[in-house]
């Protein structure tokens, strides 16, 4: 397994890439093994979302992938803390990822939500999910929907 170069070796690699006409950001994104950085989720999100909302989508996407579930969700409370969850599909309990994340926030003492994000193949956020966000965050709380690849979709309000 190749290790990422550190210190002076890392700087030399970045300098070589800069000499090839790449911007510092592009040079930093390339892998040390010489393969170019593949534009993807981060690039698409950079232009459309603020960093905190981008973080929610990234966390939700990671939860979905880590747990191999159909949906991943993340919510941010009034203090900036985030709560991340995946779909719960037990014989005796079925919860969407967003309702699970809202329940985690409530159980941890959150009194309000600033934003929510769902990563799913679905084309819309369900009414029950929006109702859970509305109960804690109010009708104006934004709910971001992103596809499985992290590409942002529509932003709706909980109301």
C-alpha positions in Angstrom: 0.0 0.0 0.0 1.5 3.3 -1.1 1.7 6.0 1.6 1.0 9.7 1.0 4.2 11.7 0.9 4.7 14.2 3.8 6.8 17.3 4.4 9.4 18.2 1.8 8.6 15.2 -0.4 4.9 16.3 -0.6 6.0 19.9 -1.5 8.2 18.6 -4.3 5.4 16.7 -5.8 3.1 19.7 -5.7 5.8 21.9 -7.2 6.2 19.5 -10.1 2.5 19.5 -10.7 2.4 23.3 -10.6 5.1 23.5 -13.3 2.9 21.4 -15.5 0.4 24.4 -15.6 -2.0 23.3 -12.9 -3.4 25.6 -10.3 -2.4 25.0 -6.7 -5.9 23.6 -6.0 -5.6 21.2 -9.0 -2.1 20.2 -8.0 -3.2 19.5 -4.4 -6.1 17.3 -5.6 -3.9 15.0 -7.6 -2.9 11.8 -6.0 0.8 11.2 -5.1 0.8 8.1 -7.2 0.4 10.2 -10.3 -3.3 9.6 -11.1 -5.2 12.8 -11.7 -7.9 13.9 -9.4 -11.3 12.8 -10.7 -13.8 15.8 -10.6 -16.8 14.7 -8.7 -19.0 15.5 -5.8 -16.8 18.2 -4.2 -16.5 20.2 -7.5 -20.2 20.1 -8.1 -21.0 21.2 -4.6 -18.4 24.0 -4.4 -20.4 26.3 -6.7 -23.9 25.5 -5.4 -23.7 25.2 -1.6 -22.1 26.8 1.4 -19.5 24.7 3.3 -21.8 23.7 6.1 -24.5 22.4 3.7 -21.8 20.6 1.7 -20.6 19.0 5.0 -24.2 17.7 5.6 -24.3 16.0 2.2 -20.9 14.5 2.6 -21.8 13.1 6.0 -25.1 11.7 4.7 -23.3 10.1 1.7 -20.7 8.5 4.0 -23.4 7.1 6.3 -25.2 5.6 3.3 -22.0 4.0 1.9 -20.7 2.8 5.3 -23.9 1.1 6.3 -24.9 -0.1 2.8 -28.4 1.4 3.2 -30.7 3.0 0.6 -30.6 6.4 2.3 -28.2 8.5 4.4 -29.2 11.6 6.2 -27.6 14.3 8.3 -29.1 17.2 10.3 -27.5 20.3 11.9 -28.9 21.7 15.1 -29.0 25.2 16.4 -25.5 24.9 17.9 -23.9 23.5 14.8 -23.7 19.9 16.0 -24.4 17.3 13.3 -26.3 14.0 13.6 -25.9 11.4 10.9 -28.0 8.3 10.3 -28.9 5.7 7.8 -32.2 3.9 7.0 -33.4 1.6 9.8 -35.0 -1.6 8.4 -35.7 -4.1 11.2 -38.6 -6.5 11.3 -40.2 -4.5 14.1 -39.0 -1.0 13.2 -38.8 0.9 9.9 -37.4 4.5 9.9 -36.1 6.6 7.0 -32.6 8.0 7.4 -33.9 11.5 7.9 -36.4 10.6 10.6 -33.6 8.6 12.4 -31.3 11.6 12.3 -34.0 13.9 13.7 -34.7 11.3 16.4 -30.9 11.3 17.3 -30.9 15.0 17.5 -33.9 15.1 19.8 -32.4 12.4 22.0 -29.2 14.4 22.3 -31.0 17.5 23.5 -31.3 19.6 20.3 -34.1 22.1 20.5 -34.0 23.3 16.8 -32.6 22.4 13.4 -30.8 24.7 11.0 -30.7 22.3 8.0 -31.1 18.7 6.9 -29.7 16.7 4.0 -30.7 13.3 2.5 -28.7 11.3 0.0 -30.9 8.9 -1.8 -32.0 7.6 -5.2 -35.4 9.0 -4.6 -36.6 12.0 -6.6 -38.2 13.9 -3.7 -38.1 14.0 0.1 -41.1 12.3 1.6 -43.8 14.2 3.4 -43.2 12.2 6.7 -39.5 13.1 6.5 -40.3 16.8 6.0 -42.8 16.7 8.9 -40.1 15.3 11.2 -37.8 18.2 10.3 -40.6 20.7 10.6 -41.5 19.4 14.1 -38.0 20.3 15.4 -36.8 23.0 13.0 -39.9 24.8 11.8 -41.5 25.1 8.4 -38.6 27.2 6.9 -35.9 24.7 7.6 -34.1 23.8 4.4 -34.0 20.1 3.4 -31.3 19.3 0.8 -31.7 16.2 -1.5 -28.7 14.7 -3.2 -28.3 11.7 -5.5 -26.2 8.7 -4.5 -23.1 10.3 -6.2 -23.5 13.4 -4.0 -24.8 15.6 -6.8 -27.1 18.2 -5.2 -30.7 18.2 -6.2 -33.6 20.3 -5.1 -33.7 22.2 -1.9 -37.1 22.2 -0.3 -38.4 23.6 3.0 -39.8 21.4 5.7 -43.1 23.3 5.5 
